[in-house]
Amino acid sequence: MAKYEYATSPPKITTWPPGVPYIIGNEAAERFSYYGMNSILTIFMTKYLTDRMGHLAVMQPAVAEAWYHTFVVVLYFLPLLGAVLADAFFGKFKVVLWLSIVYCLGHATLALMGSRVAGAIEPRYLLLLGLVLIAMGAGGIKPCVSTNVGDQFGESNKHLLPKLFNWFYFTINAGSALSTLIIPWLLEPYKASSEFAAKSPGLAAFLESPRLHSPDIAFGLPGIFMVIATIFFWLGRRKFVHIPPVGGRKYMAEIFNKETAKIIGNILIPVPFVAMFWALWQQNFSSWILQAESMDRHLFGIEWLSSQIQTVNPLFILIMLPFFSYVLYPAVEKVIPLTPLRKMGAGLFVTAGSFLLVAIIQKWIDGGAKPNIIWQVWAFVILTAGETLVSPTHLEFSYTQGPVKMKSLIMCTYLLAISSGNLFTALVNWFIQNPDGSVKLQGASYFMFFVWVMLGTAVLFAIVTPFYKGRTFLQDQAADVEDVRTNIGLAAQPEA
């Protein structure tokens, strides 16, 4: 019998597995890292990007949006490769650990844009290289972390899985909320009010100091958190279950198995519909930030940065996730059964409403008004409600519907939806650009275009999903390692 250094099957317990805190802690730090960097990319490219001589060389808004969404496309597509490496060859732990180091190098490269190195290497090249390294790192992490946390559960504690994925998503947004509040402030100088400056001149001068606000600090702090995430993951290596890779030959045979192909085809049914949700949602990091630049951002006596407004999204998630899970869903269940597909379908209609409000706001701006940012905050309330219905539900759906041998690859259907949605948005932004620098979809018409796309998608989803038939697959809890390796693909139960 082969000997393994780590546990290779879930413990037969009815409580939370011991490795879960390490995996979720790793994810919280990684999400701080990613969303912190993500929150300032569009603003950096449109306001702070320089050439090698230090002169401003910024991008036009539509160009910056197109590049941003192209980066997200690549970042969420590469997990297909990471999933194969994890499931077939190296296992999730090694792939996550190794590519986390690449991830850290990407953040370090972005931080160099504000250093003396930018005088020797064109900042745009550093930006490109840093984003490529981050996309490669995410390609290994994203398909593995959520499946790794799911691997800790078996038949005896599977009842905790829905709560797990909600808490997992809760943790992601806790890290996101903190980073989207702090990191934009490190890039853009704080503007102290005259009253605050009069009362605390020393503190106001400190907060406005250029030493605190620069690309190297703004991009460097997320890199530090990525290092913390990597160390935290390594520390938990003996606490969580390591499902062994199945081997390249067996893996390929499994992919081309008729039954597996049928399951994968079934799981892919919701992907193009959920992709349109992400085509809209991801714009809170691009078009919504640019819209906020033209709004009155005074709220609670503070003038917020345009890239800080998105902080309300993870904050609302932290409120809505427990409310939906423990109050709304049980109440609705008394009237109609709430399947994952029904939750996602409702979320698509709700998301269209958020963009309708943003289109109205843009119409006011186009007419010369400067509406208060509270209107966009209300749009975030609606967008977050749609996200709560769609994203954690699709995350759980992708994990439970995947064959045991191919959990990481099947989880990529969730990530593929994000990639595809951003590809759609990127292509729209590339297409609308005219040679003279103008754009075909101006102002409110840009947002209304996405409203109609989302409504059409939601209607089609409601028509298609009643035909979906699936099964739930969880990890085998066999105590014997050889049994796990032999029967690792057989632990399947009918979908409830």
Secondary structure, DSSP 8 states (H G I E B T S, - for coil): ----SS--S--S-SS--TTHHHHHHHHHHHHHHHHHHHHHHHHIIIII-B-TTS-B----HHHHHHHHHHHHHHHHHTHHHHHHIIIIII-HHHHHHHHHHHHHHHHHHHHGGGSGGGGTS-HHHHHHHHHHHHHHHHHHHHHHHHHHHHTT--GGGGGGHHHHHHHHHHHHHHHHHHHHHHHHHHHS-----HHHHHH-HHHHHHHT-GGG-SHHHHHHHHHHHHHHHHHHHHHTTTTS-------HHHHHHHHT-HHHHHHHHHHTTTHHHHHHHHHHHGGGGTHHHHHHTTSB-EETTEE--GGGGGGHHHHHHHHHHHHIIIIIHHHHHTTS---HHHHHHHHHHHHHHHHHHHHHHHHHHHTT---BTHHHHHHHHHHHHHHHHHHHHHHHHHHHTS-GGGHHHHHHHHHHHHHHHHHHHHHHHHHTB-TTS-BSS-THHHHHHHHHHHHHHHHHHHHHGGG---EEE-----SSHHHHHHHTT--EEE--
